[in-house]
């Protein structure tokens, strides 16, 4: 009994010391997270493409900006924040604090590269993508794309150049302008219904759908916070029937709209992690966002379900014949694998080894875009550079991650793993590590 009484003061001292230490670590991290958000919003005053979404407190928004872009000051802030975060990460035994600190640190590495790009300081494509998005996409020789085109050649009806025959088949399935809104809303509603079977989304969630022109992209989700999105569809070019599902899933359910909602609810509102309220477009977060939005199509419409729904519901709504739709979707599968050719085009343009005319020819020959879409694709690459890897390599990394977390033939488990991915601070390094272990 005497020994217990002697130890009691030491136990009390130890208990008093451990609680506040952990609280102090969290408080320090929360302050650094606020500085991270302030810095991102400040950069966004000068670089209009820097901030993709923000739903945090108004108190972190900048009141004014300087006349010129303060590159050196911003870079100094990036370095100081990274050092402070690394100190916290290296000294804590709290996994949550370490994960948050490392996640913000990787985001800040992207801040530094984007600041330099905005100032006209460039690096080669792969070095740029590593700093911005935490990943380097694989390089495939031109022969790889030739082999896929050969595979497509045996599938497509008719004779002549493969790209022309693909366009002839695709042109059967252009959505008439007067049917566009009906077809898209039906595709999005189906994607939403399938997502709600697996996730309990906030009751107040909603989106507004708009059709726009003159954009370098096909679709865009502008997340507004409070579980609301503005989804814009670029309607100045022909839109093919599969886009009603692809863009409905990618921009909406279970893609960008769901991803941003789950982060806002689970991390910002439920846990108070202010860093998540800022979504910087050119950051590792975009590899997760774009990769998951693309893989979300397969999650929502696995196997032949996309073809079946298109044939039975969307094509009749559009007033289009279903003849050839099965061959078309098989061709689209090969076209998806050809998408890595966009990376080679972007790599060549960024590195200065590919002219605009050669780039357009690559897009026509290997990504099977028509000339109008190829020109739009060129605009996208000029503006966004190495961002293109997020769509294809990001999708493959997400797919490998989900496969590593689930057993074959368990679709519900895929939804569970996908939901975890959308609700946590997962980094590209996490994806690469998980995908290489199975």
C-alpha positions as a Markdown table, in Angstrom:
| # | Residue | x | y | z |
|---|---|---|---|---|
| 1 | Unk | 0.0 | 0.0 | 0.0 |
| 2 | Unk | 2.9 | 2.4 | 0.9 |
| 3 | Unk | 4.6 | 1.6 | -2.4 |
| 4 | Unk | 1.3 | 2.4 | -4.3 |
| 5 | Unk | 1.0 | 5.7 | -2.5 |
| 6 | Unk | 4.6 | 6.6 | -3.3 |
| 7 | Unk | 4.0 | 5.9 | -7.0 |
| 8 | Unk | 0.8 | 7.8 | -7.2 |
| 9 | Unk | 2.3 | 11.3 | -7.5 |
| 10 | Unk | 4.5 | 10.0 | -10.4 |
| 11 | Unk | 1.5 | 8.4 | -12.1 |
| 12 | Unk | -0.4 | 11.7 | -11.8 |
| 13 | Unk | 2.6 | 13.7 | -13.1 |
| 14 | Unk | 2.9 | 11.3 | -16.1 |
| 15 | Unk | -0.8 | 11.5 | -16.8 |
| 16 | Unk | -0.8 | 15.3 | -16.7 |
| 17 | Unk | 2.2 | 15.4 | -19.0 |
| 18 | Unk | 1.0 | 13.1 | -21.7 |
| 19 | Unk | -2.5 | 14.6 | -22.3 |
| 20 | Unk | -1.4 | 18.2 | -22.8 |
| 21 | Unk | 1.6 | 17.0 | -25.0 |
| 22 | Unk | -0.7 | 15.3 | -27.4 |
| 23 | Unk | -3.1 | 18.3 | -27.3 |
| 24 | Unk | -0.2 | 20.6 | -27.9 |
| 25 | Unk | 0.9 | 18.6 | -30.9 |
| 26 | Unk | -2.6 | 18.8 | -32.4 |
| 27 | Unk | -2.9 | 22.5 | -31.6 |
| 28 | Unk | 0.5 | 23.1 | -33.3 |
| 29 | Unk | -0.6 | 21.2 | -36.3 |
| 30 | Unk | -4.0 | 23.0 | -36.5 |
| 31 | Unk | -2.1 | 26.3 | -36.5 |
| 32 | Unk | 0.2 | 25.1 | -39.3 |
| 33 | Unk | -2.9 | 23.9 | -41.2 |
| 34 | Unk | -4.4 | 27.3 | -41.0 |
| 35 | Unk | -1.2 | 28.8 | -42.3 |
| 36 | Unk | -1.2 | 26.3 | -45.2 |
| 37 | Unk | -4.7 | 27.4 | -46.1 |
| 38 | Unk | -3.9 | 31.1 | -45.9 |
| 39 | Unk | -0.9 | 30.6 | -48.1 |
| 40 | Unk | -2.9 | 28.6 | -50.7 |
| 41 | Unk | -5.6 | 31.3 | -50.8 |
| 42 | Unk | -3.0 | 34.0 | -51.1 |
| 43 | Unk | -1.3 | 32.3 | -54.1 |
| 44 | Unk | -4.8 | 31.9 | -55.6 |
| 45 | Unk | -5.2 | 35.7 | -55.7 |
| 46 | Unk | -2.5 | 35.7 | -58.4 |
| 47 | Unk | -2.8 | 32.3 | -60.1 |
| 48 | Unk | -6.5 | 31.9 | -61.0 |
| 49 | Unk | -6.1 | 28.2 | -61.5 |
| 50 | Unk | -4.5 | 27.5 | -58.2 |
| 51 | Unk | -7.6 | 27.0 | -55.9 |
| 52 | Unk | -10.2 | 24.6 | -57.3 |
| 53 | Unk | -12.4 | 24.7 | -54.2 |
| 54 | Unk | -12.6 | 26.3 | -50.8 |
| 55 | Unk | -15.2 | 25.9 | -48.2 |
| 56 | Unk | -13.3 | 26.9 | -45.0 |
| 57 | Unk | -13.8 | 30.0 | -42.7 |
| 58 | Unk | -13.8 | 33.5 | -44.2 |
| 59 | Unk | -11.2 | 34.5 | -41.6 |
| 60 | Unk | -8.5 | 32.7 | -43.5 |
| 61 | Unk | -9.2 | 34.5 | -46.8 |
| 62 | Unk | -6.7 | 37.3 | -47.7 |
| 63 | Unk | -7.8 | 40.8 | -47.4 |
| 64 | Unk | -5.6 | 42.3 | -50.1 |
| 65 | Unk | -2.7 | 41.5 | -52.5 |
| 66 | Unk | 0.4 | 43.1 | -53.7 |
| 67 | Unk | 0.8 | 44.6 | -57.1 |
| 68 | Unk | 3.3 | 41.9 | -58.2 |
| 69 | Unk | 3.5 | 38.2 | -57.6 |
| 70 | Unk | 5.6 | 37.7 | -54.4 |
| 71 | Unk | 7.3 | 34.5 | -55.6 |
| 72 | Unk | 10.3 | 34.6 | -53.1 |
| 73 | Unk | 8.0 | 35.3 | -50.2 |
| 74 | Unk | 5.7 | 32.5 | -51.1 |
| 75 | Unk | 8.5 | 30.0 | -51.6 |
| 76 | Unk | 10.0 | 31.0 | -48.2 |
| 77 | Unk | 6.6 | 30.4 | -46.6 |
| 78 | Unk | 6.4 | 27.0 | -48.3 |
| 79 | Unk | 9.9 | 26.0 | -46.9 |
| 80 | Unk | 9.2 | 27.2 | -43.4 |
| 81 | Unk | 5.9 | 25.4 | -43.2 |
| 82 | Unk | 7.4 | 22.2 | -44.6 |
| 83 | Unk | 10.2 | 22.3 | -42.0 |
| 84 | Unk | 7.7 | 22.9 | -39.1 |
| 85 | Unk | 5.5 | 20.0 | -40.3 |
| 86 | Unk | 8.5 | 17.7 | -40.7 |
| 87 | Unk | 9.5 | 18.5 | -37.1 |
| 88 | Unk | 6.1 | 17.6 | -35.9 |
| 89 | Unk | 5.9 | 14.5 | -37.9 |
| 90 | Unk | 9.4 | 13.3 | -36.8 |
| 91 | Unk | 8.7 | 13.9 | -33.1 |
| 92 | Unk | 5.2 | 12.6 | -32.6 |
| 93 | Unk | 4.0 | 9.1 | -31.8 |
| 94 | Unk | 0.5 | 10.0 | -32.8 |
| 95 | Unk | -0.3 | 8.4 | -36.2 |
| 96 | Unk | -3.1 | 10.8 | -37.0 |
| 97 | Unk | -0.9 | 13.8 | -36.5 |
| 98 | Unk | 1.9 | 12.3 | -38.5 |
| 99 | Unk | -0.5 | 11.4 | -41.4 |
| 100 | Unk | -1.9 | 14.9 | -41.5 |
| 101 | Unk | 1.5 | 16.5 | -41.3 |
| 102 | Unk | 2.9 | 14.3 | -44.1 |
| 103 | Unk | -0.2 | 15.0 | -46.3 |
| 104 | Unk | 0.1 | 18.7 | -45.9 |
| 105 | Unk | 3.9 | 18.5 | -46.6 |
| 106 | Unk | 3.3 | 16.7 | -49.9 |
| 107 | Unk | 0.7 | 19.3 | -50.9 |
| 108 | Unk | 3.3 | 22.1 | -50.1 |
| 109 | Unk | 5.8 | 20.5 | -52.4 |
| 110 | Unk | 3.3 | 21.0 | -55.1 |
| 111 | Unk | 2.8 | 24.6 | -54.0 |
| 112 | Unk | 6.5 | 25.2 | -54.6 |
| 113 | Unk | 6.5 | 23.7 | -58.1 |
| 114 | Unk | 3.3 | 25.6 | -59.1 |
| 115 | Unk | 4.7 | 28.9 | -57.8 |
| 116 | Unk | 7.7 | 28.4 | -60.0 |
| 117 | Unk | 5.7 | 27.4 | -63.1 |
| 118 | Unk | 3.5 | 30.5 | -62.6 |
| 119 | Unk | 6.7 | 32.5 | -62.5 |
| 120 | Unk | 8.0 | 30.9 | -65.8 |
| 121 | Unk | 10.4 | 28.4 | -64.2 |
| 122 | Unk | 10.0 | 25.0 | -65.7 |
| 123 | Unk | 11.3 | 21.5 | -65.3 |
| 124 | Unk | 11.0 | 18.4 | -67.5 |
| 125 | Unk | 7.6 | 16.7 | -67.6 |
| 126 | Unk | 8.4 | 13.8 | -65.3 |
| 127 | Unk | 10.1 | 16.0 | -62.7 |
| 128 | Unk | 7.2 | 18.4 | -62.8 |
| 129 | Unk | 4.6 | 15.6 | -62.4 |
| 130 | Unk | 6.5 | 14.2 | -59.5 |
| 131 | Unk | 6.6 | 17.5 | -57.6 |
| 132 | Unk | 3.0 | 18.4 | -58.5 |
| 133 | Unk | 1.2 | 15.1 | -58.3 |
| 134 | Unk | 3.6 | 12.8 | -56.4 |
| 135 | Unk | 3.9 | 10.4 | -59.3 |
| 136 | Unk | 5.7 | 9.7 | -62.6 |
| 137 | Unk | 3.7 | 8.0 | -65.3 |
| 138 | Unk | 5.2 | 5.1 | -67.2 |
| 139 | Unk | 6.5 | 5.7 | -70.7 |
| 140 | Unk | 5.4 | 3.5 | -73.5 |
| 141 | Unk | 7.1 | 3.3 | -76.9 |
| 142 | Unk | 5.1 | 4.2 | -80.1 |
| 143 | Unk | 5.0 | 0.4 | -80.9 |
| 144 | Unk | 2.7 | -0.1 | -77.8 |
| 145 | Unk | 0.1 | 2.2 | -79.4 |
| 146 | Unk | 0.6 | 0.6 | -82.8 |
| 147 | Unk | -0.3 | -2.8 | -81.3 |
| 148 | Unk | -3.5 | -1.4 | -79.7 |
| 149 | Unk | -4.5 | 0.2 | -83.0 |
| 150 | Unk | -3.9 | -3.2 | -84.7 |
| 151 | Unk | -6.2 | -4.8 | -82.1 |
| 152 | Unk | -8.8 | -2.2 | -82.9 |
| 153 | Unk | -8.4 | -2.7 | -86.6 |
| 154 | Unk | -9.6 | -6.3 | -86.3 |
| 155 | Unk | -12.7 | -5.2 | -84.3 |
| 156 | Unk | -14.0 | -2.3 | -86.4 |
| 157 | Unk | -16.2 | -2.8 | -89.4 |
| 158 | Unk | -15.2 | -1.6 | -92.9 |
| 159 | Unk | -11.9 | -0.8 | -94.5 |
| 160 | Unk | -9.5 | 2.2 | -94.4 |
| 161 | Unk | -7.6 | 4.0 | -91.6 |
| 162 | Unk | -8.6 | 2.8 | -88.1 |
| 163 | Unk | -9.1 | 6.3 | -86.8 |
| 164 | Unk | -11.6 | 7.1 | -89.6 |
| 165 | Unk | -13.5 | 3.9 | -89.1 |
| 166 | Unk | -13.7 | 4.5 | -85.4 |
| 167 | Unk | -15.1 | 7.9 | -86.0 |
| 168 | Unk | -17.7 | 6.5 | -88.4 |
| 169 | Unk | -18.8 | 4.1 | -85.7 |
| 170 | Unk | -18.8 | 6.7 | -83.0 |
| 171 | Unk | -20.8 | 9.2 | -85.1 |
| 172 | Unk | -23.8 | 6.8 | -85.0 |
| 173 | Unk | -24.0 | 7.6 | -81.3 |
| 174 | Unk | -23.8 | 11.4 | -81.1 |
| 175 | Unk | -26.5 | 12.7 | -78.7 |
| 176 | Unk | -28.8 | 15.1 | -80.5 |
| 177 | Unk | -28.6 | 18.6 | -79.0 |
| 178 | Unk | -32.3 | 18.7 | -78.1 |
| 179 | Unk | -31.9 | 15.4 | -76.2 |
| 180 | Unk | -28.7 | 16.3 | -74.4 |
| 181 | Unk | -30.2 | 17.5 | -71.1 |
| 182 | Unk | -32.6 | 14.5 | -70.8 |
| 183 | Unk | -29.9 | 11.9 | -71.6 |
| 184 | Unk | -27.4 | 13.5 | -69.2 |
| 185 | Unk | -29.8 | 13.9 | -66.3 |
| 186 | Unk | -30.9 | 10.2 | -66.7 |
| 187 | Unk | -27.3 | 9.0 | -66.7 |
| 188 | Unk | -26.4 | 11.1 | -63.6 |
| 189 | Unk | -29.6 | 9.9 | -61.8 |
| 190 | Unk | -28.7 | 6.3 | -62.4 |
| 191 | Unk | -25.1 | 6.9 | -61.2 |
| 192 | Unk | -26.5 | 8.6 | -58.1 |
| 193 | Unk | -28.9 | 5.8 | -57.4 |
| 194 | Unk | -26.2 | 3.2 | -57.6 |
| 195 | Unk | -23.9 | 5.3 | -55.3 |
| 196 | Unk | -26.6 | 5.8 | -52.7 |
| 197 | Unk | -27.0 | 2.0 | -52.4 |
| 198 | Unk | -23.6 | 2.0 | -50.8 |
| 199 | Unk | -22.9 | 5.4 | -49.2 |
| 200 | Unk | -25.1 | 7.5 | -46.9 |
| 201 | Unk | -24.6 | 10.9 | -48.5 |
| 202 | Unk | -25.6 | 14.1 | -46.7 |
| 203 | Unk | -29.4 | 14.7 | -47.1 |
| 204 | Unk | -28.8 | 18.3 | -48.4 |
| 205 | Unk | -26.4 | 17.3 | -51.2 |
| 206 | Unk | -27.3 | 18.5 | -54.7 |
| 207 | Unk | -25.8 | 19.8 | -57.9 |
| 208 | Unk | -26.6 | 22.2 | -60.7 |
| 209 | Unk | -26.0 | 21.1 | -64.3 |
| 210 | Unk | -25.0 | 23.6 | -66.9 |
| 211 | Unk | -23.9 | 23.4 | -70.6 |
| 212 | Unk | -21.1 | 25.7 | -71.7 |
| 213 | Unk | -18.8 | 26.4 | -74.6 |
| 214 | Unk | -15.3 | 27.5 | -75.3 |
| 215 | Unk | -13.6 | 25.4 | -72.6 |
| 216 | Unk | -10.6 | 23.1 | -73.0 |
| 217 | Unk | -12.3 | 20.3 | -71.1 |
| 218 | Unk | -15.3 | 18.1 | -71.6 |
| 219 | Unk | -16.7 | 18.4 | -68.1 |
| 220 | Unk | -15.9 | 20.2 | -64.8 |
| 221 | Unk | -17.1 | 20.0 | -61.2 |
| 222 | Unk | -17.0 | 23.3 | -59.3 |
| 223 | Unk | -17.4 | 22.2 | -55.7 |
| 224 | Unk | -19.1 | 25.0 | -53.7 |
| 225 | Unk | -19.0 | 23.5 | -50.2 |
| 226 | Unk | -22.0 | 22.6 | -48.1 |
| 227 | Unk | -22.4 | 19.5 | -50.3 |
| 228 | Unk | -23.3 | 21.5 | -53.4 |
| 229 | Unk | -21.6 | 21.3 | -56.8 |
| 230 | Unk | -21.9 | 23.1 | -60.1 |
| 231 | Unk | -21.3 | 20.6 | -62.9 |
| 232 | Unk | -20.6 | 22.0 | -66.3 |
| 233 | Unk | -20.6 | 20.1 | -69.6 |
| 234 | Unk | -18.8 | 21.4 | -72.6 |
| 235 | Unk | -21.4 | 21.3 | -75.4 |
| 236 | Unk | -19.8 | 23.1 | -78.3 |
| 237 | Unk | -18.6 | 19.8 | -79.8 |
| 238 | Unk | -20.5 | 16.6 | -80.5 |
| 239 | Unk | -21.1 | 14.6 | -77.3 |
| 240 | Unk | -21.2 | 10.8 | -77.7 |
| 241 | Unk | -23.6 | 8.6 | -75.8 |
| 242 | Unk | -21.1 | 7.1 | -73.4 |
| 243 | Unk | -20.3 | 10.5 | -72.0 |
| 244 | Unk | -23.7 | 10.6 | -70.2 |
| 245 | Unk | -22.4 | 7.9 | -67.9 |
| 246 | Unk | -18.7 | 8.7 | -68.0 |
| 247 | Unk | -19.1 | 12.4 | -67.1 |
| 248 | Unk | -22.1 | 11.7 | -64.8 |
| 249 | Unk | -19.9 | 9.4 | -62.8 |
| 250 | Unk | -16.7 | 11.4 | -63.1 |
| 251 | Unk | -18.1 | 14.8 | -62.2 |
| 252 | Unk | -20.9 | 13.5 | -60.0 |
| 253 | Unk | -21.4 | 10.1 | -58.5 |
| 254 | Unk | -19.2 | 8.5 | -57.2 |
| 255 | Unk | -16.7 | 11.0 | -58.6 |
| 256 | Unk | -15.7 | 14.6 | -57.8 |
| 257 | Unk | -19.1 | 15.5 | -56.2 |
| 258 | Unk | -19.0 | 12.6 | -53.8 |
| 259 | Unk | -15.2 | 12.8 | -53.1 |
| 260 | Unk | -15.5 | 16.5 | -52.1 |
| 261 | Unk | -18.6 | 15.8 | -50.0 |
| 262 | Unk | -17.1 | 13.0 | -48.1 |
| 263 | Unk | -13.9 | 14.9 | -47.4 |
| 264 | Unk | -15.9 | 18.0 | -46.2 |
| 265 | Unk | -18.2 | 15.9 | -44.0 |
| 266 | Unk | -15.8 | 13.4 | -42.5 |
| 267 | Unk | -12.6 | 15.4 | -42.2 |
| 268 | Unk | -13.6 | 19.1 | -42.1 |
| 269 | Unk | -16.9 | 19.1 | -40.2 |
| 270 | Unk | -16.6 | 15.9 | -38.2 |
| 271 | Unk | -12.9 | 16.2 | -37.3 |
| 272 | Unk | -12.2 | 19.9 | -37.8 |
| 273 | Unk | -9.2 | 19.4 | -40.1 |
| 274 | Unk | -9.1 | 22.8 | -41.8 |
| 275 | Unk | -6.5 | 21.9 | -44.4 |
| 276 | Unk | -9.0 | 19.8 | -46.2 |
| 277 | Unk | -11.2 | 22.8 | -46.9 |
| 278 | Unk | -8.7 | 24.0 | -49.5 |
| 279 | Unk | -8.4 | 22.0 | -52.7 |
| 280 | Unk | -5.4 | 23.2 | -54.7 |
| 281 | Unk | -5.8 | 22.0 | -58.3 |
| 282 | Unk | -2.1 | 21.3 | -59.0 |
| 283 | Unk | -1.4 | 19.0 | -56.1 |
| 284 | Unk | -1.2 | 15.3 | -55.2 |
| 285 | Unk | -4.9 | 15.6 | -54.3 |
| 286 | Unk | -5.8 | 15.8 | -58.0 |
| 287 | Unk | -4.2 | 12.5 | -58.8 |
| 288 | Unk | -6.5 | 11.0 | -56.2 |
| 289 | Unk | -9.5 | 13.0 | -57.4 |
| 290 | Unk | -9.1 | 12.4 | -61.1 |
| 291 | Unk | -8.0 | 8.8 | -60.8 |
| 292 | Unk | -10.9 | 7.9 | -58.5 |
| 293 | Unk | -13.4 | 9.8 | -60.6 |
| 294 | Unk | -12.4 | 7.8 | -63.7 |
| 295 | Unk | -12.3 | 4.5 | -61.7 |
| 296 | Unk | -15.7 | 5.4 | -60.3 |
| 297 | Unk | -17.2 | 4.7 | -63.7 |
| 298 | Unk | -16.1 | 1.0 | -63.3 |
| 299 | Unk | -17.3 | 0.9 | -59.7 |
| 300 | Unk | -20.8 | 2.2 | -60.6 |
| 301 | Unk | -21.2 | 0.3 | -63.9 |
| 302 | Unk | -19.1 | -2.9 | -63.6 |
| 303 | Unk | -18.7 | -5.4 | -66.4 |
| 304 | Unk | -21.3 | -5.1 | -69.1 |
| 305 | Unk | -23.7 | -2.9 | -67.1 |
| 306 | Unk | -22.6 | 0.3 | -68.8 |
| 307 | Unk | -23.3 | -1.3 | -72.2 |
| 308 | Unk | -26.6 | -2.7 | -71.0 |
| 309 | Unk | -27.9 | 0.6 | -69.5 |
| 310 | Unk | -26.9 | 2.5 | -72.6 |
| 311 | Unk | -28.6 | 0.1 | -74.9 |
| 312 | Unk | -31.8 | -0.3 | -72.9 |
| 313 | Unk | -32.2 | 3.3 | -71.6 |
| 314 | Unk | -30.0 | 6.0 | -73.0 |
| 315 | Unk | -30.0 | 5.2 | -76.7 |
| 316 | Unk | -33.9 | 5.1 | -76.8 |
| 317 | Unk | -34.0 | 8.4 | -74.9 |
| 318 | Unk | -31.7 | 9.9 | -77.5 |
| 319 | Unk | -33.7 | 8.5 | -80.3 |
| 320 | Unk | -30.6 | 6.5 | -81.6 |
| 321 | Unk | -30.4 | 3.0 | -83.1 |
| 322 | Unk | -28.7 | 0.4 | -80.9 |
| 323 | Unk | -27.1 | -1.3 | -83.8 |
| 324 | Unk | -23.3 | -1.5 | -83.3 |
| 325 | Unk | -23.3 | -0.4 | -79.7 |
| 326 | Unk | -21.6 | -3.6 | -78.4 |
| 327 | Unk | -18.8 | -3.2 | -80.9 |
| 328 | Unk | -18.6 | 0.5 | -80.0 |
| 329 | Unk | -18.1 | -0.2 | -76.3 |
| 330 | Unk | -15.4 | -2.8 | -77.0 |
| 331 | Unk | -13.7 | -0.2 | -79.2 |
| 332 | Unk | -14.0 | 2.3 | -76.3 |
| 333 | Unk | -12.2 | -0.1 | -74.0 |
| 334 | Unk | -9.2 | -0.2 | -76.3 |
| 335 | Unk | -9.5 | 3.6 | -76.7 |
| 336 | Unk | -9.2 | 3.9 | -72.9 |
| 337 | Unk | -5.9 | 1.9 | -73.0 |
| 338 | Unk | -4.7 | 4.3 | -75.7 |
| 339 | Unk | -5.3 | 7.2 | -73.4 |
| 340 | Unk | -1.7 | 7.0 | -72.2 |
| 341 | Unk | -0.7 | 8.5 | -75.6 |
| 342 | Unk | -2.0 | 11.8 | -74.2 |
| 343 | Unk | 0.9 | 11.6 | -71.7 |
| 344 | Unk | 3.4 | 11.2 | -74.5 |
| 345 | Unk | 2.0 | 14.2 | -76.3 |
| 346 | Unk | 2.1 | 16.3 | -73.1 |
| 347 | Unk | 5.6 | 15.0 | -72.3 |
| 348 | Unk | 6.8 | 15.9 | -75.8 |
| 349 | Unk | 5.2 | 19.4 | -75.7 |
| 350 | Unk | 6.4 | 20.2 | -72.2 |
| 351 | Unk | 9.9 | 18.9 | -73.0 |
| 352 | Unk | 10.0 | 20.7 | -76.3 |
| 353 | Unk | 10.5 | 17.5 | -78.3 |
| 354 | Unk | 7.2 | 17.5 | -80.1 |
| 355 | Unk | 5.7 | 20.2 | -82.3 |
| 356 | Unk | 2.1 | 21.2 | -82.2 |
| 357 | Unk | 1.4 | 19.5 | -85.6 |
| 358 | Unk | 3.0 | 16.2 | -84.5 |
| 359 | Unk | 1.0 | 16.4 | -81.2 |
| 360 | Unk | -2.2 | 16.8 | -83.1 |
| 361 | Unk | -1.3 | 13.9 | -85.3 |
| 362 | Unk | -0.6 | 11.7 | -82.3 |
| 363 | Unk | -4.0 | 12.7 | -80.8 |
| 364 | Unk | -5.7 | 11.8 | -84.1 |
| 365 | Unk | -3.9 | 8.6 | -84.7 |
| 366 | Unk | -3.6 | 7.1 | -81.2 |
| 367 | Unk | -6.2 | 8.7 | -78.9 |
| 368 | Unk | -8.8 | 8.5 | -81.7 |
| 369 | Unk | -10.1 | 12.0 | -81.2 |
| 370 | Unk | -11.7 | 13.8 | -84.2 |
| 371 | Unk | -9.9 | 16.9 | -85.3 |
| 372 | Unk | -12.1 | 19.3 | -83.2 |
| 373 | Unk | -11.6 | 17.3 | -80.1 |
| 374 | Unk | -7.8 | 17.0 | -80.8 |
| 375 | Unk | -7.5 | 20.7 | -81.0 |
| 376 | Unk | -9.4 | 21.0 | -77.7 |
| 377 | Unk | -7.0 | 18.4 | -76.2 |
| 378 | Unk | -4.1 | 20.5 | -77.3 |
| 379 | Unk | -5.5 | 23.5 | -75.5 |
| 380 | Unk | -5.9 | 21.4 | -72.4 |
| 381 | Unk | -2.3 | 20.3 | -72.5 |
| 382 | Unk | -0.9 | 23.8 | -73.1 |
| 383 | Unk | -2.8 | 25.0 | -70.1 |
| 384 | Unk | -2.4 | 22.1 | -67.7 |
| 385 | Unk | 0.8 | 20.4 | -68.8 |
| 386 | Unk | 1.6 | 17.3 | -66.8 |
| 387 | Unk | -1.9 | 17.2 | -65.2 |
| 388 | Unk | -2.9 | 14.7 | -67.9 |
| 389 | Unk | -1.3 | 11.8 | -66.0 |
| 390 | Unk | -3.9 | 12.1 | -63.2 |
| 391 | Unk | -6.6 | 10.7 | -65.5 |
| 392 | Unk | -4.9 | 7.5 | -66.8 |
| 393 | Unk | -2.1 | 6.7 | -64.4 |
| 394 | Unk | -4.2 | 8.0 | -61.5 |
| 395 | Unk | -7.0 | 5.6 | -62.5 |
| 396 | Unk | -4.6 | 2.7 | -62.7 |
| 397 | Unk | -3.1 | 3.5 | -59.3 |
| 398 | Unk | -6.6 | 3.7 | -57.8 |
| 399 | Unk | -7.6 | 0.4 | -59.5 |
| 400 | Unk | -4.5 | -1.4 | -58.1 |
| 401 | Unk | -5.1 | 0.1 | -54.7 |
| 402 | Unk | -8.7 | -1.2 | -54.6 |
| 403 | Unk | -7.7 | -4.6 | -55.9 |
| 404 | Unk | -5.0 | -4.8 | -53.2 |
| 405 | Unk | -7.6 | -4.0 | -50.5 |
| 406 | Unk | -10.3 | -6.5 | -51.7 |
| 407 | Unk | -10.6 | -10.0 | -52.9 |
| 408 | Unk | -11.8 | -10.9 | -56.3 |
| 409 | Unk | -15.6 | -11.2 | -56.8 |
| 410 | Unk | -16.5 | -8.9 | -53.9 |
| 411 | Unk | -18.2 | -5.8 | -55.5 |
| 412 | Unk | -19.5 | -4.6 | -52.1 |
| 413 | Unk | -16.0 | -4.7 | -50.7 |
| 414 | Unk | -14.8 | -2.6 | -53.6 |
| 415 | Unk | -17.3 | 0.0 | -52.7 |
| 416 | Unk | -16.1 | -0.1 | -49.1 |
| 417 | Unk | -12.5 | 0.3 | -50.1 |
| 418 | Unk | -13.4 | 3.1 | -52.5 |
| 419 | Unk | -15.4 | 4.9 | -49.9 |
| 420 | Unk | -12.4 | 4.8 | -47.5 |
| 421 | Unk | -10.2 | 6.2 | -50.2 |
| 422 | Unk | -12.6 | 9.1 | -50.8 |
| 423 | Unk | -12.9 | 9.9 | -47.1 |
| 424 | Unk | -9.3 | 10.0 | -45.9 |
| 425 | Unk | -6.0 | 11.8 | -46.6 |
| 426 | Unk | -4.6 | 9.2 | -49.0 |
| 427 | Unk | -1.5 | 10.2 | -51.0 |
| 428 | Unk | -0.1 | 8.9 | -54.3 |
| 429 | Unk | 2.7 | 7.2 | -52.3 |
| 430 | Unk | 0.0 | 5.3 | -50.4 |
| 431 | Unk | -1.5 | 4.1 | -53.6 |
| 432 | Unk | 1.8 | 3.0 | -55.1 |
| 433 | Unk | 2.8 | 1.2 | -51.9 |
| 434 | Unk | -0.5 | -0.6 | -51.6 |
| 435 | Unk | -0.6 | -1.6 | -55.2 |
| 436 | Unk | 2.8 | -3.1 | -55.1 |
| 437 | Unk | 2.1 | -5.4 | -52.2 |
| 438 | Unk | -0.4 | -7.7 | -53.9 |
